[in-house]
Structures are given as C-alpha cells and as structure tokens.
Amino acid sequence: MTRHTMRAALGAGALLITGALALSGCGGSGFNKPADTGTSGASALTSSNDPLTLLIGSSGEAETTAVENAVAAWSKDSGVKATVQVANDLNQQLAQGFAAGSPPDLFYLSPDFIAGYVKNGSLKAYGDLLKNKDDFYPSLVKNFTVNGDFYCAPKDFSTLALIINNDLWSKAGLTAADIPKTWDDLTTVSKKLTANGVVGLAFGGEYARIGTFMAQASGGGLVVDGKAVANSQQNVDALNYVKEGLNAGNFAYAKDVGAGWGGEAFGKQSAAMVIEGNWIGGAMTADYPNIKYTVAELPAGAAGQGTLQFTNCWGMAADSPNQKAALNLVEYLTSKDQQLAFSKAFGPMPSIQSAAEQWSSENPDLTAFLKGADYAQYLPNEAGANEVIADFNAQLEGLKTGDPKAILDSVQTNLEAVVGG
C-alpha cells in the first residue's frame, strides 16, 4: 500500500495561488473544450465495441497482479477486451493522455486532482449511475463530489490510527487500560515511553499526519462547507498541543529520529508509537516481522475523535467511447467480493459498507482503522488546495520554534484565495 504523504513542500511564503491546477489546460477533446456543467452524470453513456484501457498507479507486484486478474476475469465474462497499464508517474501520464486526446477509459484518480479535471471537462460524472452508489461510505462520496456531482467510485481507502509497540509498552509498565483515549492520556503515556533514546510518539511533519490533531480539536480541519477555517482557535490549540509535545521531547517528527516516515521510525524502534495508516502492515511484515504491535483508535480532542482518510477513485474519461462497459467494470471492481479480494492481496480497506463486517472478522487486529471511517475527514479537494497544503507542510517543519497562529493565518489567507473564507 502506498505510504500516503503530501507532495514536496513549496518554500514558505513563496506560494503562488494559481486558482486551478496546471491540468486545466488539458481538456478531454482539446484545450478549448468547455467545462463540464455537472449534467453529464445524468446523460446517456457512450457505447461501442472498443476495448477498454485502464491506467493505474500500483504499490507493487501484488496490487498489479490483483487488478490484472480481476480485469481479465471481468473481460472474459463480459466479452469486452480490457488492458491494464501500470504508470511510472500516474499524474504525469494521465495529464499527457488527456492533452494528446487519448486518455485511458478508466484510471486511478486522487481527490486533489479531481477539481482540475472537472473544471476542464475531462471527467465523466457517473457516480449517481452506480448500482452500489448508496453502499459507499458517505465521507468517501463527499471526497469525490464536486459542485454537487458525485464523479467517480472510491476504489478503496485507508485511515490513520495509533500504532503501539507492545514490548516497549509493557516495559514502561503500561497495560491495555492505558491506551490513550484523550490528549491528556496521550501526553502521559508518551512521556512514560520516552526513554533510552526512544521517543514516545513520532509522526510525519506534515498536515497528512498533524491534521489528525486539528480534526480532533475542531471537528472541521481546514475547510468546512466550502469555507476556509484554517485559523480557527481550535486549530491553533491543536498546533500548540503538538508544539508542546515536540519541545518537551515526548513527540518527534519521524525525520528527527532518523527515519523517512513513521513506519520506519516504528520499525527501527526509534519511536514507541506512531500515527500511521494501514499500509504500515505490509512494511512491518516485510521489513520488521519480529515487532509485535497494537493498532488503536486515535485519542479524542475537544471536538471528539478525528482522523484523516486517504483514497483514490476510478476516474472515467469524458471522451471514452465505451462508458457503458466502463461503468459495468467499475461496479465489478468495487463489488463486495472483489474489494475483499483486493484487501487480501495488497491491504486497502473496502470502500463499501456492506464489506465491513466480513473485513473486520478477517482483520480483527486492524478494526481501529475501519472504525475511523465514521469520523474521518479528508484533505481539501478544491483546485489549488494542494499547493496551499504544500506550503503549509513547509511551515510545519518549523513548528517547534514557530508561531502556530501565524502559520495558520498564512494558510487561511492562501485557502481563502482558493475556496473562499
């Protein structure tokens, strides 16, 4: 499973708000194609004898093989030829395909790119045509809804949870009863775990991890109902809490304990706890098989529980000549049986609620991740928001000595230029 981190950060203060993704010049049929008005979801689907092409960004051989086998099975049953292509650089190759007028029929699409493609009319809004549309988790549907239109089916998802080293936990005299339920609890146990060169809690110095504290403090994160709320007092309180932990030494960024990400810090036992997603399981099995760990829900802040979700959807090209077959393939790939098979093969959680019970019974030690679906927030998906987040990440690198209010005021100004205030 991909280790979800935000893109390389821009220099603080050097952000240029473009108002739209660079993709917006690459419309489906050409550069002058008008923007999709959102009515495409209700319009007729194209139909032909043309084969389908799928473009995916794979986490490795297991994912590639699983998708290829699933598509081959559907193709054999449907009689429609379909080919899976694995991208070296998914976003670049997808943009090139649209610019050349030859995009794949279906493709992995992340939320931070959807608004740009919607704006230039490259995407087919087919979400409301899905037979299983009501089965997807509501937060995932919102993640791929733009201007009121549900554009594409979430293919799977991940959330963040608290990963605890069992041996270090026991050595600190802690028991299952001490698993933190609140921020005060988290402070207490992380201090007890900080000893002998091991930090109590580590996480990436970026919004994609620190944002969990903001979700727990404010219940809203950076954007609520299309309005920027980055510099709310609750978000300031969240960053102050993280800053206090960093300065006290019971919290640390993964890079500051010699790790490239939280999973590496956990595997090297430089950190007794980390905030990571369910992709950490594959890394632990492959690189650190002897470390025993527990997955717990993240502790609650003033606003209650909060976590972040990460997902991709099956985007459909507006110019695809065989959208009817493409829709049928998406329904097959997002069915209960197929999503459970994908989960076994390469680790993501099914995006549909009907698979929750079976997934939980098959993964009893990982249920904290799935419980997070009930209160997960997603990163802003408005066009241009990813540049704002990149600048935010750059500023978070200096949080230990920085001013949380000033940092969030800057983010607020940049977000207002994108989504309004």
LINNORJO-V205158 format. One record per helix or strand of 2 or more residues. SS is the DSSP state (A for helix, B for strand). FROM is the first residue (numbers start at 0). TO is the last residue. If there is no record, write none. Layout:
ss=SS from=FROM to=TO
ss=SS from=FROM to=TO
This chain:
ss=A from=21 to=24
ss=A from=38 to=41
ss=B from=51 to=55
ss=A from=60 to=77
ss=B from=81 to=85
ss=A from=89 to=98
ss=B from=105 to=109
ss=A from=110 to=118
ss=A from=126 to=128
ss=A from=132 to=134
ss=A from=137 to=142
ss=B from=144 to=145
ss=B from=148 to=149
ss=B from=152 to=164
ss=A from=165 to=170
ss=A from=175 to=177
ss=A from=182 to=192
ss=B from=197 to=202
ss=A from=206 to=217
ss=B from=222 to=223
ss=B from=226 to=227
ss=A from=232 to=247
ss=B from=250 to=252
ss=A from=253 to=256
ss=A from=261 to=266
ss=B from=270 to=276
ss=A from=279 to=286
ss=B from=292 to=295
ss=B from=299 to=300
ss=B from=306 to=316
ss=A from=322 to=332
ss=A from=335 to=345
ss=A from=352 to=361
ss=A from=363 to=373
ss=B from=375 to=376
ss=A from=384 to=395
ss=A from=403 to=418
